[in-house]
Amino acid sequence: MALQNTPSPPPMLDMDGIDFISVLNRLDDGVIICDLNGTILFYNTAQSKIDGISPADAMGMKVTNIYELNNRTSMVMQCITHNASIKNKTFFYRTYKGKVVNTITSAYPLYTNGQANGAICFVKDYELLRRSAPMPTREPLQANLGNGTRYSFSDLIGSSRGFMQAMGIARKAAASSSPIMVQGETGTGKELFAQSIHNHSPRRERKFVAVNCAAIPHDLLEGMLFGTSRGAFTGALDKPGLFEIAHGSTLFLDELLAMPVELQAKLLRALQEKRVRRVGSVKEIPVDVKIISSVNQDPRTAIRNEELRTDLYYRLGVVMIKLPPLRERVDSMGELVDHFIKKYNTRLGTNVKAIAGEVMELFNAYHWPGNIRELEHLIEGAMNMAGQDDTIGLRHFGPGLDCLEQVDMTCADPAITLFDTARDSLAVPGAPGEIPGTFARTQKQREQSAVRTALLAANGNVTQAAKHLGISRQLLHYKIKKFGFRRIDFIRNPES
């Protein structure tokens, strides 16, 4: 029987006359089938109910036209672009009619004779699921790829040059068995890269094994890596180590520099011989393991500081991937902010759509020592305060924003010079060089004096004053408002 919402089955599902389409149209989950351009070839009744769009209106349209999405934010287009499956991801979107939908979405590439020719997307209405089977928490369902990982390259967010270069190297190196070393500051996403490499490799069907070398006591780390034999020490049992468990798969050594140098020598031997010996045993066990390691500083610096053996570096750093810190990825700030807003809308039940421009200016000017992890922390805190507001403003951050203000105002040499001038003007009579009050009050007084001095020197010109301070105009406007200044008070001849 012909279906009302599609004249004929999409070619990729027309297999020897089997009517897959009628089955898909009876599912309770929404189903969308698209070609490689994102044009909708099939749109079932359940999806029509979820979106509030008739199948006739959806058919023949691109997914980026019927939804307020682009090639980066659309799961279907990401699936097509990366030729990779996306499973059980929480996903907010808005239709062209303005309906906002909260879903659990999966997308899979479709093939004909081994060639990708489209994608199929399955959509569950999250609110309907929650009402019919209430969950103990509001935590969104997390993608579980079934191999010990949650992330693939399609989950990584960013378009800056350095980040894209790192992605390119990681993709190419994933196909080989050569070791990979990922260098990046804390919070840059080293484990996300490691999981993505595994899921892009021929070993992806095997379980991904990870160990944080900094989290395991040194006297236990050797046994955890190589295994133990019964009687090796009191209470020791025959137990395989992570190398054996990861046989045929990937072993991720996180925080490698925390590993004792003497244990690094044993690790090097295992890598060279491709064999391990359990603690207390003389038997050698062959292993086939791809090693991914992570370090939080330049390996050569670690070698000079005697934290890393040179020979181990040569063995593990065959392919080096350097992740740029967030301060070098400011052009990706909007993408990251949007991602975390969607994530915590689901988790907290909020309806935030964006952050205010003045907040984004602060974000762009900040040094971000905690990188993406710090950004996520700040956004989560602000969204707890947002309630049902649709925009995160400065008022939602509270004390959490102080760190951004202080670093911003002291990051440039001109500002430091102005702070020195302010310090002299604030000295307590009879106690030269001392400033009264708490550190926070002193910091605020210095900032006030720095802004006042810059505005006076610039005759009230905000652009020039911001340049002297080494901050953006928007940030200076925020400071002027914060301290209750009026620009006209700094203009020497206001009538002219």
N, C-alpha and C positions, 0 to 999 in steps of 0.2 A: 504494500500500500504506500502510495507516495506521501511524503511529509509535506505539511503546509508551509514550513518555514525554510525549505530548501528544495529547489527543483530537481537536483540530482546529487548523489553523494560526491564529496570532494574526492579527487583522483587518488589521493594517498590512502583512502579508506575503501576504495572500490576493489575488493580482493575476491576474485572468482565468484562474484555474485552474492557474497555474504553481506547481509544487510546490517552493518554495524551502526548505521545512523539511527535506525529506529530504536535500537537499544540505548544509545546515548541520549536520545530525546526523552526516554522514560526515566532517566536518572533523577534523583532528588537534588544532586549537585549540579551547579551550572557548568556548561561545557561550551568552550569556544574553540573553533578550529580556524587557523589562519594560514595563508601562504607566506612565502619568504619576505614579502613586502609588508606583512602585517594586515593584509586585507582579509576581512572576516568571510569565511566560506560556509561556516555552520555556527548556529547560535541557538541553543536549545531553549525549551520552555522554562526550565528552572532558572536559567540565566536571565531570561526576560523578566521573570518575577523579581529577581534580586536587583536588577538595574532599573526596572520600571521603563524599559525600552522594548518596543515590539520587535520580533524577529525580522519583520519586513524592513524596518528602519535600520537595523544593524547590518543585515546582509549586504556585502559589497562595500561597506565602509571600512576604513582603517581603524585599528584599535586606538591610535593616537588622536583620532577625530571624535569618536563617540565617548572617550574618556579624556579628562584633563591630565593627560600624561604625554611624555615624550619618549624617544627611543631609549633613554637612560632609565627612566622611572617605570616604564611599562615592563612587567614581568615577561609577557609574551615576546616583546622585542629583545629583551636581554637573553631569553632562551634561544632565540633565533641568532642573535649576534654572536653569542659565545658557544653555540651548538652544545649546550649543556642543560641538564635537567635542574629544575628548581622545585624543591619539595617542601610542602607544608609551611609556607611562609605567611606570617601575618601581614596583611596588606590593606591599607586605606586607599581609596580612590574616590574621585568625584566624576559623575557622568556629565555629559554636555547639557543635560537638563537640570543639573545642580544637585542631584541626589548624592549624598555621601554614604559610602558603603564600606563596612568593616568586614573583611573576609579572611579565610585561610585558603591560600592559593597554591596550586602546583602547576608547573608547565613542563612539557616534554617535547623534544624535537621529534618530527615525523620524517620517515625516510621512504624512498622508492628506489629499489635496486642499489641500496647502499648510499644514495645521495640524499642529503637533507633537502626537503621541499616544503617545510612548514613547521607548525607547532600546534599542539593541543593543550588546552588550559582547563583545569578543573577548579571550580570555585565553590567554597562552602560559605554560607552566610554565618559569620561569627556570632552575631547577636542571636540568631535562631538557635545555634548550637548551645550558647550559654543559657538561654531560656529553657531549652528542652532537657539539658543535662548540666545543671549548675556546677561550676568548678570551685574547688576550695579556695582558690586565689584568683586574682585578675591577671596573673602572669600569662602572657600569650603563649600559644603553642610554639615550641622552638623546633626549628628544622632538625631532623635527625636522619643523617644519611646512612645509618645502619652499619657504619664501619669505624665508629669512635670519633667521628668528626661532625661539625655543624656548618662548616664554611667551605665555599668554593670561590673561584675567581669572580663569579657573577655577583658575589656578596660584597666584594671589595669596592670601596667608594673613593673616587678621586679622579681628577683629570689633569693634574699638574704634570709638568714634563718629567721631573724626577720620579714621581710615583708611577707614571706610565712606563718609564724605562725599567723600573724594578719589576713591574708586572710582565713586561716582555721577556726579561731575562729568566724570570721564574717559570714562565710557560715553556720556554725552550728547554730549560734544564730539567724539567719534570720528566721528560721522556727517557732520560738516561739513568744509570745506576750511580753516577758520580755524586760524591757528597756535596752538600750545599751549606754555606754559612750565611746566615741572615744577620746583618748588623743594623741596629737601630736603638734609639733611646727608649727608655721605659715608656710604655703606652703608645707605641707607634704601630702595633699590630703584628708583631713577629710571629706569634702562634697562628694568627689568621692566615698569614702567608704560608706557613708550614702545612697547615691543613689543606689549603688550596692547591699547593704543589702536589701533595699526596693524591688529591681527588682528580688531578689532571694527568696522573701517571698511570702506567700499566699496572701498578700495584693497588689501585684504588678499591678493588674488591676485597682486599685483605684489611684487617683491623689496623688502624693508625695507633701507634704506641708513643706516648709522650712521658717525659719525666723532667721535673724542675730540679736541677742539680743544687739549687740554693735552698730548697725546701726539705732535703733529705740530710740527716746527720751524716757526717763524713764517714763514720765507722760502719754505717749501714748501706752507703751508696754502692760500694763494690759488690756486695751480695745482691743488691737489687738489680744491678746491671748484668752480672755474670751468673747469678744463681748460687746456690749453696748445696753442699753435700752433707748427708747425715754424719754427725760426729765431728764436723769441722770445728765446732765450738759448742758450748753448752746450749742445748735446746735446738741445735741446727737440724734441719730436715732436708731431704732431697727436694729441692725446689728450683724450677727453671727461672732464669733471669730474664730481663727485658729483651736482651738480644735474641734469646731463644723464642720468646713470645712473638717478637717482631719478624721472625724468619719469613722471608718472602714478601715482607712489607716495608714500612717506613718507621724509623725510630727517631723521634725528635728530642734532642738534648737541649732543653731550654736553660738559659743562664749558665752556659758552659764554663765561664770564668770562675764560677763558684766551686768547680771541681778541684780537689787538691792536686797539686802538680805530680805527686807520686802516683796517683790513680790515673792521671793523664797518660803516663808511660804504659800502663796496662791496657788502657783504651787504644793507644796507638798500635800495640802489638796485635790486639784483636782485629783491628781494621786492616792491618797489613796481611795477617795470616788468614783472615776470614774464618777464624775459629775462636771459640771461647772455652775457657776452663772454669768450671764452677769452683767457688771457694772451698778448699779442702779436698779437691779431686785432682787426679792426674790425667783424667780422660779429656780429650779435646773434642768439641762438638762443632761441626761445620755450620756456619750461618750465612745466609744471604740477606743482607739488610742495607737499605738505603738510609744514609744518615743525613739528617738536617739538624744543624746546630744554630744557636742564637747567641750573640754577644751584644752588650750594650755600649761598647766603645770600640774604637779602632783597634783591630787585633795587634797591630804593630806596637801600639802604646801598651797593650796588655803584655806583650812579649818583653818590652823594656822594663815593665814593672814586675816581671817574673810571675805573672798570673797565668800565662799561657806558654806552653812549650812550642818552640819554633817548628820542630818536626811534626807536631800534631796540627799546627796551623796549616802547614803545607798539605797535610793529608785531608783535613776537613774543609779547608777553604779553596777547594778546586774551583767551585763556582761561588762568587761573592755577590750577594744582593744587599745593597744599602738602602734602607728605608728612610726617606726624608722626614725630619721632624715637622710637626704641625706648623711651626712658624715659617717654614719654607713651602707650605702648601695652602697659603691664604686664599688662592683662587679656588680651592675646593671647600672653603668654609661653608658656603651656602648649601652644598650638597650634604655635608656632614650634619649640619644643623637640621636640615629637613628630615634626614634619616632618623635622628634621635627624637625629634618631635613626634614622628609617626610611631616610633617604638614605644614611647612613654604615653602617648595618647591611648594606645591599646592597654598598656599595663595599668595606667592610673584612671582610665575612664574620662580623660579630659578631651577637649575639642580645640586644642591650640592649632592654629594654621601657620603662624609665622612669628618671628621675633622683630622687635622694633628696630628701626634704622640705627638709632643711637647705641643700642646693644651690639649690633653687628659691627659698628665702628670700634667699640671697645674690644670685641673679639679679634678684629683684624689688626689692632695695634699691640695686643698682648704677646708676650714672649712664649707662653704655654710650656713651662718646664715639664708638666705632666702629660703633654701631648693630647692625643684623642681621648684617652681615659679621663683626663681632667675636664675636657670639654663636655663629655657625657655626664660627668658628675655635676657640673654646674647647671646643665640643662635639666637634668632630673630634679635637682633641688628647686629650680625656678618653676617647673611645671607642678610641683607639689603645692606651690603658692598660687598658681594661676587660677585654680578653680575652673569656672566655666568661661573665663576670658579667652578670646580667640587670638590674642597677641601677647607675647611675653615682653614686658617692659622692664625698665631698670628697677621699678618698685618690687618686682617679684624675686629679685636676687638676694636682698638683705645683705648681711655681713659677707656672704660668699663673693660679692663683687669687689670687696676691698682689695684683694690681691691683684685684680686687674688694674685698678686705679693706681696703686702704689708702684707697680712695675712700670706701667706706661709712663708715669711722670719722672722716672729716674733712669730711663733707658738711653737717653741721648746726652752726649757731653754738654751741649748748651744748657740743658735743664740742670745738670749737676752744678754747673757754674752758678746758675741762678739760685739753686738751693744753698750754696755756700754763702751767697750774698744775703739770702733770707735768714740763714742761721746767725750771721753777725748782727742783723737788725733785731733779732729776737733774744739776744743775750740778756741775762738777768743782771740788773745793776748790782755791782759788788761781787759778781761771780762770773767773770769773763768766760765766754765760750760755753756756758751751761744753758740748757733750755729747760724750762719748768714743765711739769706734767708728765703724763704717761707717754709711752712710745707712739701710740695711735694719735694722741692729741698733737704731739710734736710733728708727726708726719703730716697731719692735716694743716698745721700752721705753716710748715715749709711749702706745701703745695699752694696754699693761699698766697703766700708771699711770692712764690715763683710766678704764679699767674698774674698777680698784680704788677710785678716788675716788668713782665713781658708785655702786658697791655700798655703800661705807661711808656715803655721804650718804643712801642709800635704806634703810639698816638691813637690807641683804641682799634687799630686795624687787626681783626681777628686772624686773617690769613697770615700776616707777617708775624704776629705773636705766636701762632701755632708753629710756624717754621722755626722760630727761635727756640721753642721748647722741644722741638723734635716730635710733635704729635700731630694728629689730624685736626682739621677745623671742627669736625663734628665732636670730637672728644673735648676740645677746648670749650665749645659751646656748652657741653654738659658740665664742665668744671665751673664755668661762669654762672650757670644756673644753680649749681650745687652750693656755691659760696655766696650767692645772693648779690653778685656784682651787676652793675649796669655799665654797658659799654660806653655810654655817653659820658660817664664820670672820668673816663681816661682820655677823652679827646680834649686837647689843649684849647682849641678854638672851635667849639661846637657850632657856632653860627656860620662859620665859613664853609 
